Amino acid sequence: MSNVPQQRLVQTAIPGPRSVELQQRKTAAVSAGVSTGLPVYVERAGGGILVDVDGNQLIDFGSGIAVTTVGNAAPRVVERVSQQVQDFTHTCFMVTPYEEYLEVAEALNELTPGDHEKRTALFNSGAEAVENAVKVARHYTGRNAVVAFDHAYHGRTNLTMAMTAKNMPYKHRFGPFAGEVYRAPMSYPFRWPGGPADCAKESFDVFVQQVHAQVGEDNVAAVVLEPIQGEGGFIVPAPGFVKQVADWCTDNGIVFIADEVQSGFCRTGDWFASEHERVVPDIIATAKGIAGGLPLAGVTGSAEIMDSVHGGGLGGTYGGNPVACAAALGAIQTMKEEDLCSRAKQVEALFLPRLKRLADTFPQIGDIRGRGAMLAVELIHGPGDLTPNAVLTAAVNKACHAEGLVTLTCGTFGNVFRFLPPLAASDELLSEGLDIFEKAFAASV
């Protein structure tokens, strides 16, 4: 259990005076390119609460963007990290290896979908994981082209920026980008021209036709797909779409890469979102929730594909750092022993009825979607007008922050609220957070 009191407490304006002072220091010391959504400086955190430097206790509906799934400073993570820091902090696995890296690789080989023989390589971030997954696929197939999707987000490196669909703020004036990256329409039921029913029937056919016409199947090394899109708006593809794409890749000798950086590690009610449709990716990229807040990422795939790369072709100085590996082992232990997949389903059962009742009252909520503790609402202007309502989204977000609820927005059009609470948060805290969200929504419409 967390030693942070699990209750909301707002005793200053948010941000408070000490946070305002620190934000001034941030402006003077940190690049303006590194922005802050809510300039409240955190001093302690645990469970579902963030404590700021002014003594406010905020309910966390963001988990550091799906990172602290097991809760901040989770006891098993703290215990393992504390011991590892005392033992050693770094040797570089490529120079003198250590068992912690092996244990994480073995865990990922076991937990990721499929019972085939697998191999894993560890890195630092989701972007690194995706980029290395593409490297492996290109090496294995001898092909160059990579297909990504509309609304995709894959990272901020040069290659992953090319794969990311949104210009501002991720790509604007940062080009030229890596070549041989192609984009296909995403199966987006809410915004499919013919509606959700047509999306289920048509989106896969449109994908196949476009790749055939614009790229050619024999030129494609990999198709990279988020089983539930993250930054693009928590878009859940039409039922069957992910499985159809994966099977099509197999039929055409293409590596199917599932980017589960945001959707992995119990977040959706399964260990990985791919499992919902019984999809077994050739390669799966993971990060965020893997290590309870420490930087770690994994690329896990079939032994045949992963072992095709020559010795020294994969790696990095900090990749699979022993302290981060210790954190991952503590986080995975927590997920197993506390059955956090079931907890994510309980969160969904708590949130969805509340969000649906709100949608019945306010037609500006156009869509409710997601799975487990990865849920979202998309805001529009009203019945018959699906124009994205980014202004209302920003207003509700600001109102939530003022009441001590940390909320996140997303979406290509900036009009989606995403809910990513820690799975360590109590039902009482989550209910109180939803109360705040509902009142903020009513006051902002």
matplotlib code that plots the C-alpha trace (Angstrom):
import matplotlib.pyplot as plt

x = [0.0, 1.1, 2.2, 0.6, -2.9, -5.4, -7.6, -7.9, -6.9, -6.9, -5.6, -4.1, -4.9, -3.6, -0.9, 0.1, 2.7, 5.6, 4.8, 4.5, 8.0, 9.4, 7.7, 9.5, 12.8, 11.7, 11.2, 14.7, 16.4, 14.6, 14.1, 10.8, 10.3, 9.6, 6.1, 4.1, 0.4, -0.2, 2.6, 2.1, 5.4, 5.1, 6.8, 5.5, 3.1, 1.5, -1.6, -3.9, -2.6, 0.0, 1.2, 2.5, 5.1, 2.2, 0.7, -2.2, -3.2, -4.4, -6.3, -4.3, -6.2, -3.1, -0.5, 2.3, 0.7, 0.1, 3.4, 2.6, 0.0, 1.0, 0.9, 3.7, 6.4, 4.8, 6.3, 7.7, 9.2, 10.8, 12.1, 13.8, 15.2, 16.6, 18.4, 19.7, 21.0, 23.0, 24.4, 25.4, 23.7, 25.3, 27.8, 26.3, 24.8, 26.9, 30.1, 29.5, 26.0, 23.8, 21.0, 18.3, 18.3, 17.8, 14.9, 13.0, 13.6, 12.3, 9.3, 8.4, 8.9, 6.5, 3.9, 3.6, 1.0, 1.8, 3.5, 6.2, 9.9, 10.7, 13.7, 13.7, 16.0, 15.7, 15.9, 15.1, 11.8, 8.8, 10.3, 13.5, 11.5, 9.4, 12.5, 14.4, 11.4, 11.4, 15.2, 14.7, 11.9, 13.9, 16.9, 14.8, 12.8, 15.4, 12.7, 12.5, 8.9, 7.0, 3.3, 1.8, -1.7, -3.6, -3.8, -0.8, 1.8, 5.0, 7.6, 9.9, 13.0, 13.4, 12.0, 9.1, 8.2, 7.9, 5.6, 3.6, 0.5, 0.2, 2.1, 1.8, 3.6, 5.4, 6.7, 6.4, 9.6, 11.6, 12.0, 13.1, 12.0, 13.1, 12.0, 10.0, 7.3, 3.7, 0.4, -2.9, -6.4, -7.1, -10.2, -11.9, -15.6, -16.8, -15.4, -15.7, -17.6, -20.3, -20.5, -19.4, -21.1, -19.5, -16.1, -16.2, -16.9, -14.8, -11.7, -9.6, -10.4, -9.4, -6.2, -5.3, -6.2, -4.1, -1.0, -1.2, -1.6, 0.8, 3.5, 3.3, 3.1, 6.5, 8.2, 6.7, 9.0, 6.5, 3.1, 3.1, -0.2, -1.3, -4.1, -5.7, -4.2, -2.8, -2.0, -4.2, -7.4, -7.7, -9.2, -10.4, -10.4, -13.6, -13.9, -11.7, -9.6, -6.4, -6.7, -7.3, -4.2, -2.1, -3.2, -2.7, 0.9, 1.5, 0.2, 2.5, 5.7, 5.4, 6.3, 3.3, 4.5, 2.1, 3.0, 1.8, 3.8, 0.6, -1.8, 0.4, 0.8, -2.7, -3.9, -6.8, -7.9, -5.5, -1.7, -1.6, -4.4, -3.5, -4.9, -8.5, -8.8, -6.3, -3.7, -0.1, 2.2, 5.5, 7.1, 5.6, 7.1, 6.6, 7.5, 5.6, 3.9, 6.7, 8.8, 6.6, 8.1, 11.7, 12.8, 12.7, 11.4, 11.3, 11.2, 9.9, 9.4, 9.7, 13.2, 13.6, 13.0, 14.9, 17.9, 18.3, 20.1, 24.0, 25.8, 26.2, 23.3, 21.0, 21.8, 22.6, 24.6, 21.7, 19.3, 18.2, 19.8, 19.9, 18.0, 15.2, 15.2, 14.8, 11.8, 10.2, 10.5, 8.8, 6.1, 5.4, 5.3, 2.8, 0.6, 0.6, 0.0, -2.6, -4.3, -4.2, -5.9, -9.0, -8.6, -8.5, -11.8, -13.3, -12.2, -14.0, -17.1, -17.0, -16.2, -18.5, -21.9, -20.9, -19.6, -22.7, -25.0, -23.0, -23.3, -27.0, -27.2, -24.6, -24.7, -21.2, -19.9, -19.9, -18.2, -17.1, -14.5, -11.6, -11.1, -10.2, -8.5, -7.7, -10.9, -11.8, -14.6, -14.5, -16.1, -18.0, -20.2, -23.5, -26.0, -25.4, -22.2, -19.2, -16.7, -14.0, -14.6, -11.1, -12.2, -14.6, -12.0, -9.5, -12.0, -13.1, -9.4, -8.6, -11.6, -10.6, -7.1, -8.4, -10.3, -7.3, -7.9, -5.0, -6.6, -5.1, -6.3, -5.3, -6.4, -5.3, -7.8, -7.2, -10.8, -10.5, -10.3, -8.4, -8.6, -5.5, -5.8, -3.3, -4.7, -3.7, -6.3, -9.3, -12.9, -13.6, -10.9, -12.0, -15.6, -14.6, -12.5, -15.5, -17.6, -15.1, -15.1, -18.9, -19.1, -16.3, -18.1, -21.5, -19.8, -17.9, -20.6]
y = [0.0, 3.6, 5.8, 8.8, 9.6, 8.5, 11.5, 14.7, 17.9, 21.4, 24.1, 26.6, 27.7, 25.2, 25.7, 27.0, 29.7, 27.2, 25.6, 29.0, 29.8, 26.5, 27.1, 30.4, 28.5, 26.0, 28.8, 30.1, 26.8, 24.3, 24.5, 26.1, 23.0, 20.9, 22.0, 21.2, 20.4, 21.1, 23.1, 21.6, 20.3, 16.9, 16.2, 12.7, 10.3, 6.9, 4.9, 7.3, 10.6, 13.1, 15.5, 18.8, 21.2, 23.3, 20.5, 19.9, 16.2, 15.6, 12.7, 11.1, 10.1, 10.0, 7.7, 9.7, 8.7, 5.1, 4.6, 4.2, 1.5, -0.3, 3.1, 5.5, 4.2, 0.7, -1.2, -4.2, -1.7, 0.3, -2.8, -4.2, -0.8, 0.0, -3.3, -3.0, 0.6, -0.7, -3.6, -1.7, 0.9, 0.2, -2.0, -1.9, -5.3, -5.3, -5.1, -7.2, -8.6, -9.3, -11.6, -8.9, -8.3, -12.0, -12.2, -9.3, -10.9, -14.2, -12.6, -10.8, -14.0, -15.7, -12.9, -11.6, -13.3, -16.7, -19.8, -20.0, -19.5, -15.9, -13.5, -10.1, -7.0, -4.2, -0.4, 2.9, 4.2, 3.4, 5.2, 3.2, 0.0, 0.8, 2.0, -1.2, -3.4, -1.8, -2.4, -6.0, -6.4, -4.8, -6.9, -10.1, -9.5, -7.7, -5.1, -1.4, -0.2, 0.4, 0.9, 2.9, 4.3, 7.6, 8.9, 6.8, 7.9, 6.0, 8.4, 11.4, 10.0, 10.7, 7.4, 7.3, 10.9, 9.8, 7.1, 9.4, 11.0, 14.3, 17.3, 19.7, 19.4, 16.2, 16.9, 20.6, 21.8, 18.8, 17.2, 15.9, 12.5, 9.0, 7.6, 4.5, 5.1, 4.9, 5.6, 3.7, 4.7, 3.7, 1.7, 4.5, 3.5, 6.9, 8.8, 6.2, 7.9, 5.2, 4.8, 2.0, -0.8, 0.1, 0.5, -3.1, -4.2, -1.8, -0.7, -3.8, -3.8, -0.2, -0.9, -3.8, -1.9, 1.2, -0.8, -2.8, 0.3, 2.7, 0.4, -3.2, -6.1, -7.5, -4.2, -4.1, -5.1, -4.3, -3.1, -1.2, -0.9, 0.1, -2.3, 0.6, 3.9, 6.1, 9.8, 9.6, 9.5, 6.0, 4.8, 1.2, -0.4, -2.1, -5.7, -8.1, -5.4, -6.1, -9.8, -9.4, -7.1, -9.6, -12.5, -10.5, -9.8, -13.5, -14.3, -11.8, -12.4, -9.1, -8.6, -7.5, -5.2, -4.4, -1.1, -1.8, 1.0, 2.6, -0.3, -3.0, -4.4, -5.0, -1.5, -2.8, -5.8, -8.2, -8.3, -6.9, -5.4, -7.8, -10.6, -9.3, -10.6, -13.4, -11.8, -13.0, -10.3, -11.2, -8.5, -6.5, -3.2, -2.4, 0.4, 2.8, 0.5, -2.1, -0.7, 1.3, 4.7, 3.9, 4.1, 0.7, -0.7, -4.1, -5.6, -9.2, -11.4, -14.8, -16.4, -16.7, -13.0, -11.6, -13.9, -13.0, -9.8, -10.0, -9.7, -6.1, -5.0, -4.2, -2.5, 0.8, 2.0, 2.2, -0.3, -2.8, -0.8, -3.0, -0.6, -0.3, -4.1, -4.4, -2.0, -4.0, -7.2, -5.5, -4.1, -7.5, -9.2, -6.6, -7.1, -10.9, -11.0, -8.3, -9.5, -6.1, -7.4, -8.0, -4.6, -2.9, -4.5, -3.3, 0.2, -0.1, -1.3, 1.8, 4.4, 3.3, 3.7, 7.2, 8.3, 6.9, 8.8, 12.0, 11.4, 11.0, 14.5, 16.3, 15.6, 17.1, 13.7, 12.0, 8.7, 6.7, 4.0, 2.0, -1.1, -1.7, 1.4, 2.9, 4.8, 8.0, 10.3, 12.3, 15.7, 17.2, 20.2, 18.4, 16.1, 16.0, 18.1, 15.8, 18.7, 18.1, 20.4, 21.1, 24.3, 22.5, 19.8, 22.4, 24.2, 21.0, 20.0, 23.3, 23.1, 19.6, 20.8, 23.6, 21.2, 18.9, 16.2, 15.5, 14.8, 14.2, 15.0, 13.5, 13.0, 14.2, 17.1, 17.7, 16.8, 13.6, 13.0, 10.0, 8.2, 6.3, 6.0, 3.9, 0.5, 1.1, 3.8, 3.0, 3.0, 5.9, 8.0, 7.1, 8.0, 11.3, 12.0, 11.3, 13.6, 16.4, 15.6, 15.6, 19.0, 20.5, 19.3, 20.7, 24.1, 24.3, 23.5]
z = [0.0, -0.6, 2.2, 0.4, 1.8, -0.8, -0.8, -2.8, -1.1, -2.7, -0.4, -2.9, -6.4, -8.9, -9.7, -6.2, -5.4, -5.0, -8.4, -10.0, -8.7, -10.0, -13.4, -13.7, -13.1, -15.7, -18.2, -17.5, -17.6, -19.8, -23.6, -24.6, -26.8, -23.7, -22.7, -19.6, -19.7, -16.0, -14.3, -10.9, -9.5, -7.8, -4.5, -3.7, -5.4, -4.7, -5.5, -7.4, -5.8, -6.8, -4.0, -5.2, -3.6, -2.3, -0.4, -2.8, -3.4, -6.9, -8.3, -11.1, -14.3, -16.4, -14.9, -16.5, -19.9, -19.0, -17.3, -13.6, -14.2, -10.9, -9.1, -8.3, -6.0, -6.0, -3.1, -5.1, -7.6, -4.8, -3.0, -6.1, -7.3, -3.9, -3.8, -7.3, -6.8, -3.8, -5.9, -9.1, -11.4, -14.8, -16.6, -20.2, -21.1, -24.3, -22.3, -19.1, -18.9, -15.9, -14.9, -14.5, -18.3, -18.9, -16.4, -18.1, -21.5, -20.2, -18.7, -22.0, -24.0, -21.7, -21.4, -24.9, -27.2, -28.7, -27.4, -30.1, -29.4, -28.9, -28.3, -26.8, -26.9, -24.4, -25.0, -23.3, -24.8, -26.9, -29.9, -29.6, -29.4, -32.6, -34.5, -33.6, -34.5, -37.9, -38.2, -37.4, -39.9, -42.7, -42.0, -41.9, -45.0, -47.1, -48.0, -47.2, -47.1, -43.8, -43.7, -40.8, -40.3, -40.2, -36.6, -35.6, -33.0, -32.8, -31.3, -31.8, -33.5, -37.1, -38.3, -35.8, -36.6, -40.2, -39.0, -36.8, -38.5, -36.6, -37.6, -34.6, -32.3, -33.2, -36.8, -37.5, -39.2, -38.0, -41.5, -43.8, -42.4, -43.1, -46.4, -47.5, -44.9, -46.3, -44.6, -44.9, -43.7, -40.1, -39.3, -37.3, -36.8, -35.5, -38.5, -41.2, -44.1, -44.1, -40.3, -38.0, -39.9, -43.2, -41.4, -40.2, -43.8, -45.8, -43.8, -44.4, -48.1, -48.4, -46.6, -49.0, -52.1, -51.1, -50.1, -53.3, -55.5, -53.8, -52.4, -53.6, -51.2, -52.2, -51.2, -47.6, -44.8, -42.0, -41.1, -37.8, -36.0, -32.5, -31.6, -29.9, -31.0, -28.3, -29.0, -32.2, -30.1, -28.4, -31.6, -31.4, -34.8, -36.1, -34.8, -36.9, -38.5, -36.5, -37.1, -40.8, -41.2, -39.2, -41.4, -44.6, -43.5, -42.9, -46.4, -48.0, -46.1, -44.2, -40.5, -38.5, -35.7, -32.8, -31.2, -27.6, -26.0, -24.5, -24.6, -23.0, -19.5, -18.2, -19.4, -21.6, -19.4, -21.1, -20.7, -24.3, -26.4, -29.3, -27.2, -27.5, -31.0, -30.4, -32.6, -32.3, -33.7, -35.3, -33.2, -30.3, -29.1, -25.4, -23.0, -20.7, -18.2, -18.2, -15.3, -12.9, -14.0, -15.0, -18.6, -20.3, -23.5, -25.2, -28.7, -28.5, -31.5, -33.0, -32.6, -36.3, -37.0, -33.9, -34.4, -38.1, -37.1, -37.0, -33.7, -32.6, -34.9, -31.9, -28.6, -26.9, -24.0, -21.5, -23.1, -20.4, -17.6, -14.5, -12.3, -14.9, -15.3, -11.5, -11.6, -14.5, -12.5, -9.5, -11.8, -13.5, -10.1, -9.0, -12.1, -11.6, -7.8, -7.8, -11.0, -12.6, -15.8, -13.8, -12.1, -15.5, -16.3, -13.0, -13.9, -17.2, -15.4, -13.2, -15.9, -18.8, -17.2, -15.9, -19.3, -21.1, -18.7, -19.4, -23.1, -22.8, -21.3, -23.4, -27.2, -27.5, -26.5, -29.9, -29.0, -26.0, -26.7, -25.3, -23.2, -19.6, -18.1, -21.5, -22.2, -24.0, -25.1, -28.3, -28.3, -31.2, -31.7, -31.5, -33.2, -36.9, -36.6, -36.1, -36.3, -33.6, -30.6, -29.4, -27.7, -25.4, -24.7, -23.6, -21.4, -19.6, -19.2, -17.6, -15.3, -14.1, -13.4, -11.3, -9.1, -8.5, -11.2, -13.6, -17.0, -20.4, -23.9, -27.2, -30.7, -34.1, -33.8, -30.1, -29.1, -27.2, -23.4, -22.5, -19.1, -17.9, -14.2, -12.2, -11.5, -7.9, -7.5, -5.4, -6.6, -4.3, -5.9, -9.4, -8.6, -7.1, -10.2, -12.4, -10.3, -11.0, -14.7, -14.9, -13.1, -15.2, -18.4, -17.3, -16.4, -19.7, -22.2]

ax = plt.figure().add_subplot(projection="3d")
ax.plot(x, y, z, "-o")
ax.set_aspect("equal")
plt.show()
